[in-house]
Amino acid sequence: MKETKAKVILVDPFYISRDQDPNSYRIKALKHLPKYISTVHAMSRKYRTRLVKTHEVFHALLKYYSPDHFCCPGSVYPHAAGHLVITHARLKVMGW
């Protein structure tokens, strides 16, 4: 296998929700998310990759915008505005 100068970029999982109902499915999903995020962050440290923290980026934007602004009702399926947020976060990590 030939070695390249390609850089690996890991993207952590996100879940876009401001739900506060303790019995909702979204709150249950958000409770499990930190395990997955920490796994991706650990892999990034171990393999010295670049890391896009999409969950942090989206939650910072939720102070100003509704979740519907970024994703479909499922909270994990971004539409155009959500994809722009992810792309912008990637470009920042790449130094653009």
N, CA, C and O atoms as a GROMACS GRO file, in nm:
protein
  384
    1MET      N    1   0.084  -0.116   0.000
    1MET     CA    2   0.000   0.000   0.000
    1MET      C    3   0.090   0.124   0.000
    1MET      O    4   0.188   0.130   0.074
    2LYS      N    5   0.055   0.221  -0.082
    2LYS     CA    6   0.134   0.343  -0.095
    2LYS      C    7   0.086   0.447   0.007
    2LYS      O    8  -0.034   0.472   0.022
    3GLU      N    9   0.181   0.508   0.075
    3GLU     CA   10   0.149   0.612   0.173
    3GLU      C   11   0.120   0.743   0.100
    3GLU      O   12   0.185   0.777   0.002
    4THR      N   13   0.021   0.815   0.152
    4THR     CA   14  -0.014   0.946   0.094
    4THR      C   15  -0.004   1.053   0.201
    4THR      O   16   0.022   1.024   0.318
    5LYS      N   17  -0.025   1.175   0.161
    5LYS     CA   18  -0.026   1.286   0.256
    5LYS      C   19  -0.170   1.325   0.294
    5LYS      O   20  -0.194   1.433   0.347
    6ALA      N   21  -0.261   1.237   0.265
    6ALA     CA   22  -0.402   1.265   0.296
    6ALA      C   23  -0.421   1.277   0.446
    6ALA      O   24  -0.358   1.206   0.524
    7LYS      N   25  -0.508   1.368   0.486
    7LYS     CA   26  -0.540   1.389   0.627
    7LYS      C   27  -0.679   1.332   0.654
    7LYS      O   28  -0.773   1.354   0.577
    8VAL      N   29  -0.692   1.262   0.763
    8VAL     CA   30  -0.821   1.206   0.803
    8VAL      C   31  -0.894   1.309   0.888
    8VAL      O   32  -0.836   1.372   0.975
    9ILE      N   33  -1.022   1.325   0.860
    9ILE     CA   34  -1.106   1.415   0.938
    9ILE      C   35  -1.221   1.332   0.994
    9ILE      O   36  -1.297   1.270   0.919
   10LEU      N   37  -1.233   1.331   1.126
   10LEU     CA   38  -1.346   1.264   1.189
   10LEU      C   39  -1.453   1.368   1.222
   10LEU      O   40  -1.422   1.482   1.258
   11VAL      N   41  -1.577   1.327   1.210
   11VAL     CA   42  -1.691   1.415   1.238
   11VAL      C   43  -1.772   1.349   1.349
   11VAL      O   44  -1.820   1.236   1.333
   12ASP      N   45  -1.787   1.419   1.460
   12ASP     CA   46  -1.862   1.357   1.569
   12ASP      C   47  -2.013   1.360   1.540
   12ASP      O   48  -2.059   1.442   1.461
   13PRO      N   49  -2.088   1.271   1.603
   13PRO     CA   50  -2.232   1.266   1.578
   13PRO      C   51  -2.301   1.387   1.640
   13PRO      O   52  -2.250   1.450   1.734
   14PHE      N   53  -2.417   1.418   1.587
   14PHE     CA   54  -2.496   1.529   1.641
   14PHE      C   55  -2.641   1.487   1.652
   14PHE      O   56  -2.687   1.394   1.586
   15TYR      N   57  -2.711   1.558   1.735
   15TYR     CA   58  -2.855   1.540   1.750
   15TYR      C   59  -2.912   1.677   1.780
   15TYR      O   60  -2.884   1.735   1.885
   16ILE      N   61  -2.991   1.729   1.688
   16ILE     CA   62  -3.038   1.867   1.696
   16ILE      C   63  -3.174   1.871   1.765
   16ILE      O   64  -3.276   1.837   1.706
   17SER      N   65  -3.172   1.914   1.890
   17SER     CA   66  -3.298   1.922   1.966
   17SER      C   67  -3.284   2.017   2.084
   17SER      O   68  -3.178   2.026   2.146
   18ARG      N   69  -3.392   2.087   2.113
   18ARG     CA   70  -3.401   2.169   2.233
   18ARG      C   71  -3.508   2.114   2.327
   18ARG      O   72  -3.552   2.182   2.419
   19ASP      N   73  -3.549   1.993   2.303
   19ASP     CA   74  -3.656   1.930   2.381
   19ASP      C   75  -3.617   1.925   2.529
   19ASP      O   76  -3.503   1.894   2.563
   20GLN      N   77  -3.711   1.954   2.616
   20GLN     CA   78  -3.688   1.952   2.761
   20GLN      C   79  -3.775   1.849   2.834
   20GLN      O   80  -3.759   1.830   2.954
   21ASP      N   81  -3.865   1.783   2.763
   21ASP     CA   82  -3.953   1.685   2.824
   21ASP      C   83  -3.873   1.560   2.862
   21ASP      O   84  -3.822   1.491   2.774
   22PRO      N   85  -3.861   1.531   2.993
   22PRO     CA   86  -3.777   1.419   3.037
   22PRO      C   87  -3.823   1.281   2.986
   22PRO      O   88  -3.746   1.185   2.991
   23ASN      N   89  -3.946   1.272   2.938
   23ASN     CA   90  -3.997   1.144   2.888
   23ASN      C   91  -3.993   1.133   2.737
   23ASN      O   92  -4.037   1.033   2.680
   24SER      N   93  -3.939   1.233   2.670
   24SER     CA   94  -3.940   1.231   2.525
   24SER      C   95  -3.829   1.141   2.470
   24SER      O   96  -3.728   1.115   2.536
   25TYR      N   97  -3.853   1.094   2.349
   25TYR     CA   98  -3.753   1.012   2.279
   25TYR      C   99  -3.626   1.094   2.257
   25TYR      O  100  -3.515   1.042   2.268
   26ARG      N  101  -3.641   1.222   2.226
   26ARG     CA  102  -3.525   1.306   2.196
   26ARG      C  103  -3.433   1.321   2.317
   26ARG      O  104  -3.311   1.317   2.304
   27ILE      N  105  -3.491   1.336   2.434
   27ILE     CA  106  -3.409   1.347   2.556
   27ILE      C  107  -3.336   1.215   2.580
   27ILE      O  108  -3.219   1.215   2.620
   28LYS      N  109  -3.403   1.104   2.556
   28LYS     CA  110  -3.338   0.973   2.573
   28LYS      C  111  -3.222   0.959   2.475
   28LYS      O  112  -3.116   0.908   2.511
   29ALA      N  113  -3.242   1.003   2.353
   29ALA     CA  114  -3.133   0.996   2.254
   29ALA      C  115  -3.017   1.086   2.295
   29ALA      O  116  -2.901   1.046   2.283
   30LEU      N  117  -3.047   1.206   2.343
   30LEU     CA  118  -2.942   1.298   2.386
   30LEU      C  119  -2.862   1.243   2.504
   30LEU      O  120  -2.743   1.273   2.517
   31LYS      N  121  -2.925   1.165   2.590
   31LYS     CA  122  -2.855   1.107   2.704
   31LYS      C  123  -2.748   1.006   2.660
   31LYS      O  124  -2.646   0.989   2.727
   32HIS      N  125  -2.772   0.940   2.548
   32HIS     CA  126  -2.677   0.839   2.498
   32HIS      C  127  -2.567   0.901   2.411
   32HIS      O  128  -2.461   0.841   2.394
   33LEU      N  129  -2.592   1.017   2.358
   33LEU     CA  130  -2.499   1.077   2.262
   33LEU      C  131  -2.358   1.102   2.317
   33LEU      O  132  -2.262   1.079   2.243
   34PRO      N  133  -2.340   1.146   2.442
   34PRO     CA  134  -2.204   1.170   2.490
   34PRO      C  135  -2.110   1.050   2.479
   34PRO      O  136  -1.990   1.068   2.458
   35LYS      N  137  -2.162   0.928   2.493
   35LYS     CA  138  -2.077   0.809   2.477
   35LYS      C  139  -2.020   0.802   2.336
   35LYS      O  140  -1.902   0.773   2.318
   36TYR      N  141  -2.104   0.829   2.238
   36TYR     CA  142  -2.060   0.822   2.099
   36TYR      C  143  -1.964   0.936   2.066
   36TYR      O  144  -1.864   0.917   1.998
   37ILE      N  145  -1.996   1.054   2.116
   37ILE     CA  146  -1.908   1.170   2.094
   37ILE      C  147  -1.771   1.145   2.156
   37ILE      O  148  -1.669   1.170   2.092
   38SER      N  149  -1.769   1.096   2.279
   38SER     CA  150  -1.638   1.073   2.345
   38SER      C  151  -1.558   0.965   2.273
   38SER      O  152  -1.435   0.971   2.271
   39THR      N  153  -1.625   0.867   2.214
   39THR     CA  154  -1.554   0.764   2.138
   39THR      C  155  -1.487   0.825   2.015
   39THR      O  156  -1.371   0.795   1.986
   40VAL      N  157  -1.559   0.909   1.943
   40VAL     CA  158  -1.501   0.974   1.825
   40VAL      C  159  -1.386   1.065   1.865
   40VAL      O  160  -1.283   1.069   1.798
   41HIS      N  161  -1.402   1.139   1.976
   41HIS     CA  162  -1.296   1.228   2.021
   41HIS      C  163  -1.172   1.148   2.062
   41HIS      O  164  -1.059   1.188   2.035
   42ALA      N  165  -1.194   1.035   2.128
   42ALA     CA  166  -1.081   0.949   2.168
   42ALA      C  167  -1.009   0.894   2.045
   42ALA      O  168  -0.886   0.888   2.041
   43MET      N  169  -1.086   0.853   1.944
   43MET     CA  170  -1.024   0.803   1.821
   43MET      C  171  -0.944   0.914   1.752
   43MET      O  172  -0.836   0.888   1.698
   44SER      N  173  -0.996   1.034   1.756
   44SER     CA  174  -0.925   1.147   1.695
   44SER      C  175  -0.792   1.172   1.766
   44SER      O  176  -0.690   1.196   1.701
   45ARG      N  177  -0.794   1.166   1.898
   45ARG     CA  178  -0.668   1.184   1.973
   45ARG      C  179  -0.571   1.069   1.942
   45ARG      O  180  -0.453   1.092   1.916
   46LYS      N  181  -0.622   0.948   1.946
   46LYS     CA  182  -0.536   0.830   1.926
   46LYS      C  183  -0.470   0.831   1.789
   46LYS      O  184  -0.350   0.803   1.776
   47TYR      N  185  -0.547   0.864   1.686
   47TYR     CA  186  -0.495   0.857   1.549
   47TYR      C  187  -0.451   0.994   1.495
   47TYR      O  188  -0.414   1.007   1.378
   48ARG      N  189  -0.457   1.095   1.583
   48ARG     CA  190  -0.411   1.230   1.549
   48ARG      C  191  -0.479   1.284   1.423
   48ARG      O  192  -0.414   1.331   1.330
   49THR      N  193  -0.610   1.274   1.423
   49THR     CA  194  -0.687   1.324   1.310
   49THR      C  195  -0.740   1.463   1.341
   49THR      O  196  -0.734   1.510   1.454
   50ARG      N  197  -0.789   1.527   1.241
   50ARG     CA  198  -0.864   1.649   1.262
   50ARG      C  199  -1.004   1.609   1.307
   50ARG      O  200  -1.050   1.498   1.279
   51LEU      N  201  -1.070   1.700   1.377
   51LEU     CA  202  -1.201   1.666   1.436
   51LEU      C  203  -1.299   1.779   1.414
   51LEU      O  204  -1.272   1.894   1.446
   52VAL      N  205  -1.416   1.744   1.360
   52VAL     CA  206  -1.525   1.839   1.344
   52VAL      C  207  -1.627   1.809   1.454
   52VAL      O  208  -1.682   1.700   1.460
   53LYS      N  209  -1.650   1.907   1.540
   53LYS     CA  210  -1.741   1.890   1.654
   53LYS      C  211  -1.879   1.943   1.617
   53LYS      O  212  -1.920   2.050   1.660
   54THR      N  213  -1.950   1.864   1.536
   54THR     CA  214  -2.078   1.910   1.484
   54THR      C  215  -2.183   1.931   1.592
   54THR      O  216  -2.263   2.024   1.585
   55HIS      N  217  -2.183   1.846   1.693
   55HIS     CA  218  -2.284   1.860   1.798
   55HIS      C  219  -2.268   1.994   1.869
   55HIS      O  220  -2.367   2.063   1.894
   56GLU      N  221  -2.145   2.032   1.900
   56GLU     CA  222  -2.119   2.162   1.963
   56GLU      C  223  -2.162   2.277   1.873
   56GLU      O  224  -2.223   2.374   1.919
   57VAL      N  225  -2.129   2.266   1.746
   57VAL     CA  226  -2.161   2.373   1.651
   57VAL      C  227  -2.313   2.392   1.642
   57VAL      O  228  -2.363   2.504   1.650
   58PHE      N  229  -2.386   2.282   1.626
   58PHE     CA  230  -2.531   2.294   1.615
   58PHE      C  231  -2.593   2.347   1.744
   58PHE      O  232  -2.683   2.431   1.739
   59HIS      N  233  -2.545   2.301   1.857
   59HIS     CA  234  -2.605   2.347   1.982
   59HIS      C  235  -2.574   2.492   2.012
   59HIS      O  236  -2.652   2.560   2.079
   60ALA      N  237  -2.462   2.542   1.964
   60ALA     CA  238  -2.434   2.686   1.977
   60ALA      C  239  -2.534   2.765   1.892
   60ALA      O  240  -2.579   2.872   1.933
   61LEU      N  241  -2.567   2.714   1.775
   61LEU     CA  242  -2.661   2.783   1.687
   61LEU      C  243  -2.805   2.774   1.736
   61LEU      O  244  -2.888   2.858   1.702
   62LEU      N  245  -2.835   2.672   1.816
   62LEU     CA  246  -2.972   2.657   1.868
   62LEU      C  247  -3.010   2.770   1.965
   62LEU      O  248  -3.127   2.784   2.000
   63LYS      N  249  -2.912   2.849   2.008
   63LYS     CA  250  -2.942   2.967   2.091
   63LYS      C  251  -3.016   3.072   2.008
   63LYS      O  252  -3.089   3.155   2.062
   64TYR      N  253  -2.996   3.066   1.876
   64TYR     CA  254  -3.050   3.169   1.787
   64TYR      C  255  -3.154   3.119   1.687
   64TYR      O  256  -3.234   3.197   1.637
   65TYR      N  257  -3.151   2.989   1.659
   65TYR     CA  258  -3.239   2.933   1.557
   65TYR      C  259  -3.313   2.811   1.609
   65TYR      O  260  -3.266   2.742   1.700
   66SER      N  261  -3.427   2.785   1.552
   66SER     CA  262  -3.505   2.665   1.583
   66SER      C  263  -3.436   2.542   1.521
   66SER      O  264  -3.370   2.555   1.418
   67PRO      N  265  -3.452   2.425   1.582
   67PRO     CA  266  -3.397   2.304   1.520
   67PRO      C  267  -3.449   2.281   1.378
   67PRO      O  268  -3.378   2.226   1.294
   68ASP      N  269  -3.573   2.323   1.352
   68ASP     CA  270  -3.630   2.307   1.218
   68ASP      C  271  -3.553   2.385   1.112
   68ASP      O  272  -3.565   2.356   0.993
   69HIS      N  273  -3.476   2.483   1.153
   69HIS     CA  274  -3.396   2.561   1.060
   69HIS      C  275  -3.286   2.476   0.997
   69HIS      O  276  -3.241   2.504   0.886
   70PHE      N  277  -3.243   2.371   1.067
   70PHE     CA  278  -3.128   2.291   1.023
   70PHE      C  279  -3.161   2.149   0.980
   70PHE      O  280  -3.088   2.089   0.901
   71CYS      N  281  -3.269   2.094   1.032
   71CYS     CA  282  -3.292   1.952   1.005
   71CYS      C  283  -3.439   1.919   0.990
   71CYS      O  284  -3.528   1.998   1.024
   72CYS      N  285  -3.461   1.801   0.939
   72CYS     CA  286  -3.596   1.746   0.928
   72CYS      C  287  -3.642   1.704   1.067
   72CYS      O  288  -3.561   1.704   1.160
   73PRO      N  289  -3.767   1.669   1.084
   73PRO     CA  290  -3.818   1.636   1.218
   73PRO      C  291  -3.743   1.525   1.294
   73PRO      O  292  -3.758   1.516   1.416
   74GLY      N  293  -3.665   1.443   1.228
   74GLY     CA  294  -3.596   1.334   1.295
   74GLY      C  295  -3.475   1.375   1.378
   74GLY      O  296  -3.418   1.290   1.447
   75SER      N  297  -3.433   1.500   1.373
   75SER     CA  298  -3.322   1.556   1.450
   75SER      C  299  -3.182   1.510   1.408
   75SER      O  300  -3.083   1.558   1.463
   76VAL      N  301  -3.174   1.419   1.313
   76VAL     CA  302  -3.042   1.374   1.267
   76VAL      C  303  -3.028   1.384   1.116
   76VAL      O  304  -2.925   1.346   1.060
   77TYR      N  305  -3.129   1.434   1.050
   77TYR     CA  306  -3.128   1.442   0.904
   77TYR      C  307  -3.125   1.588   0.861
   77TYR      O  308  -3.230   1.650   0.845
   78PRO      N  309  -3.006   1.644   0.842
   78PRO     CA  310  -2.998   1.786   0.806
   78PRO      C  311  -3.052   1.810   0.666
   78PRO      O  312  -3.038   1.726   0.577
   79HIS      N  313  -3.112   1.926   0.647
   79HIS     CA  314  -3.146   1.969   0.512
   79HIS      C  315  -3.041   2.072   0.469
   79HIS      O  316  -2.934   2.076   0.529
   80ALA      N  317  -3.068   2.153   0.371
   80ALA     CA  318  -2.965   2.238   0.311
   80ALA      C  319  -2.892   2.325   0.414
   80ALA      O  320  -2.769   2.331   0.414
   81ALA      N  321  -2.966   2.392   0.501
   81ALA     CA  322  -2.900   2.478   0.600
   81ALA      C  323  -2.812   2.398   0.695
   81ALA      O  324  -2.703   2.443   0.731
   82GLY      N  325  -2.857   2.280   0.734
   82GLY     CA  326  -2.777   2.194   0.821
   82GLY      C  327  -2.650   2.146   0.753
   82GLY      O  328  -2.544   2.141   0.816
   83HIS      N  329  -2.660   2.113   0.625
   83HIS     CA  330  -2.540   2.071   0.551
   83HIS      C  331  -2.442   2.186   0.535
   83HIS      O  332  -2.321   2.165   0.536
   84LEU      N  333  -2.493   2.308   0.522
   84LEU     CA  334  -2.404   2.423   0.515
   84LEU      C  335  -2.328   2.442   0.647
   84LEU      O  336  -2.210   2.477   0.646
   85VAL      N  337  -2.396   2.420   0.758
   85VAL     CA  338  -2.331   2.430   0.890
   85VAL      C  339  -2.220   2.326   0.901
   85VAL      O  340  -2.109   2.358   0.944
   86ILE      N  341  -2.248   2.204   0.862
   86ILE     CA  342  -2.147   2.097   0.867
   86ILE      C  343  -2.030   2.130   0.775
   86ILE      O  344  -1.914   2.115   0.814
   87THR      N  345  -2.059   2.174   0.654
   87THR     CA  346  -1.954   2.208   0.558
   87THR      C  347  -1.867   2.322   0.611
   87THR      O  348  -1.745   2.317   0.601
   88HIS      N  349  -1.930   2.423   0.667
   88HIS     CA  350  -1.854   2.536   0.722
   88HIS      C  351  -1.763   2.488   0.836
   88HIS      O  352  -1.648   2.530   0.845
   89ALA      N  353  -1.814   2.402   0.923
   89ALA     CA  354  -1.734   2.349   1.034
   89ALA      C  355  -1.616   2.267   0.981
   89ALA      O  356  -1.505   2.276   1.034
   90ARG      N  357  -1.638   2.189   0.878
   90ARG     CA  358  -1.530   2.112   0.817
   90ARG      C  359  -1.422   2.203   0.760
   90ARG      O  360  -1.303   2.182   0.781
   91LEU      N  361  -1.467   2.304   0.687
   91LEU     CA  362  -1.370   2.396   0.626
   91LEU      C  363  -1.287   2.469   0.731
   91LEU      O  364  -1.168   2.490   0.712
   92LYS      N  365  -1.350   2.506   0.841
   92LYS     CA  366  -1.275   2.571   0.949
   92LYS      C  367  -1.169   2.478   1.006
   92LYS      O  368  -1.057   2.521   1.034
   93VAL      N  369  -1.204   2.351   1.024
   93VAL     CA  370  -1.108   2.253   1.075
   93VAL      C  371  -0.992   2.233   0.977
   93VAL      O  372  -0.879   2.206   1.017
   94MET      N  373  -1.024   2.248   0.849
   94MET     CA  374  -0.920   2.232   0.747
   94MET      C  375  -0.836   2.359   0.728
   94MET      O  376  -0.742   2.361   0.649
   95GLY      N  377  -0.872   2.465   0.801
   95GLY     CA  378  -0.794   2.587   0.795
   95GLY      C  379  -0.836   2.682   0.684
   95GLY      O  380  -0.760   2.771   0.648
   96TRP      N  381  -0.956   2.665   0.629
   96TRP     CA  382  -1.004   2.754   0.522
   96TRP      C  383  -1.074   2.872   0.578
   96TRP      O  384  -1.121   2.958   0.503
   0.00000   0.00000   0.00000
